[in-house]
Amino acid sequence: MSDNPVLLAEERSEFGKGAARRARRAGKVPTVLYGHGAEPRHLDVPGHDLFLIVRGTKNALVELKIEGKTQLALVKDVQVHPVRRHILHADFLAVKAGEKVDVEVPVVVVGESAPGTVHSVEEFTILVKAPATSIPESLEVSIEGVEAGSAVHVSDLLLPAGVEVELDPETVIVAVQEAAPEEAEEATEEAAAEGDAEGDAE
């Protein structure tokens, strides 16, 4: 049994802004399913269910139930109302199990660079080719002990099985520089405060 969330989708027979507004009033989100060289299919899906699926997830994989048939799909684009924050529209890319897709995966920095240094993230997402059914939620980039003047490159990434990076191996993901005097002092004070807190807790 699949662990992918399921969305009940309805084929849309009406188009245009008026039809989209009516769908939203009924709690539905207008969407388009495309891929594999087929004609795009216009679908309505439950708005709240879609919101729960994509919340906090960049590359959500879903099973669309369309007229009794199941289609595996990747959520590729979500348009959100700038004020109310509800979903206005979404695009789905039809995929198959075992198929590889191009997706952008968020970068998560872990560890602490060497004392007296600060780091800057140069690439917040990484373009990868990954199996549609096992897209990593994020890619960890460790700066543990990295000295000033050094950097973490694409070639330094530890990638999950089956995942390939689409960027130049020499692309800088995180750069580490020597901290300005005031920044270094703040970092030292924070480290001391953390040490005191740990001592009090023992």
Residue, then its C-alpha position, 0 to 999 in steps of 0.5 A: m500500500s502506498d504512503n502517498p497522500v490521495l487527492l480526489a480530482e474532478e475533470r473541469s468542464e468550465f474554464g475562465k476566471g468565473a469558473a475558477r471563482r466558483a470552484r474556490r467558493a466550493g472549496k476547490v482549487p483549479t489545477v492542471l495536470y501535464g506530462h508524458g506528452a499528453e494533453p493537459r487535463h484541467l482538474d479541481v481538487p479539494g483546497h484544504d486537502l491540497f493545503l495540508i499536503v503542500r504545507g512545509t513541503k517543496n516537492a510533494l508527491v500525490e496520487l490523483k484519483i480521476e474518474g476511478k483511475t489513479q495517477l501519480a503526480l508531483v506538485k510543481d507549482v502552487q500559487v497562493h493568495p498574497v494576503r489570505r494565503h489560501i491556494l489559488h491554483a496548482d500544477f501537477l506533473a504526471v510521473k511514474a514509479g522509477e522515473k527520474v525528475d528534475v527538482e529543486v531541493p532546499v539546502v539545510v546548513v548543519g554544524e558549526s564553522a571554526p571559531g571566529t568565522v561566519h558563513s553565507v549561503e550562496e545556493f539556497t536550493i540545489l537542482v537535482k535529478a531524482p527518482a520521483t518516488s524518493i525525492p529528498e526533502s532537503l540536502e544537508v551541508s555541513i560546515e563543521g570546522v570549516e576554516a575562514g576562506s574555505a567553502v563547501h562545493v557541490s562536489d562535497l555533497l553526500l547524495p542519497a542513492g539515485v540522486e544526481v546534481e545538475l550543477d557544476p561540481e565547483t559551484v559554491i553552496v556555502a562560503v566561510q569568511e573571517a568574522a568582523p571583530e564585533e561578530a566574533e565577539e558576539a559569537t564568543e559570548e553566545a558560545a559562553a552563554e550556551g556553556d553556562a546554560e549547559g552547566d546549570a542544567e547538569 
